[in-house]
Amino acid sequence: MDANDYKEQPTEIDALDQKILKLITKNARIPFLEVARMRSIRCGYSSKGSAFV
């Protein structure tokens, strides 16, 4: 590995990402499930207890 492996890559933010960012900017303590409900995103937990969207 060299220094180039750790450089940030440009990321495009779509409309859904922008809406989610707006919600968490207003309230950083908002639960993920509430964000999902407000944005009509399907989310839940796997049988191993880890969250998925």
HELIX and SHEET records of a PDB file:
HELIX    1   1 ALA A    3  TYR A    6  5                                   4    
HELIX    2   2 ALA A   15  LYS A   26  1                                  12    
HELIX    3   3 PHE A   32  MET A   38  1                                   7    
SHEET    1   A 2 GLY A  44  TYR A  45  0                                        
SHEET    2   A 2 ALA A  51  PHE A  52 -1                                        
END                                                                             
